[in-house]
Amino acid sequence: MKKFYIIVIAVFWVFSTNAQNDFYDEDNINTIEIFFVQSNWDQLMDNNYAAGNG
């Protein structure tokens, strides 16, 4: 059973390391989008920064 867990972890590790290769490829431009529920997200972030939380 221990061997099974080691094999499963190894397979997931290989796939996770390969998934990052395309992200850092200098020939591609990747986009990261963040969506906020609150319409005043910028004010909330400014308030947190001013309060020393970021």
BELNOR-V851238 format. One record per helix or strand. SS is the DSSP state (H for helix, E for strand). FROM is the first residue (numbers start at 0). TO is the last residue. If there is no record, write none. Layout:
# BELNOR-V851238
ss | from | to
SS | FROM | TO
SS | FROM | TO
This chain:
# BELNOR-V851238
ss | from | to
H | 1 | 18
H | 40 | 49
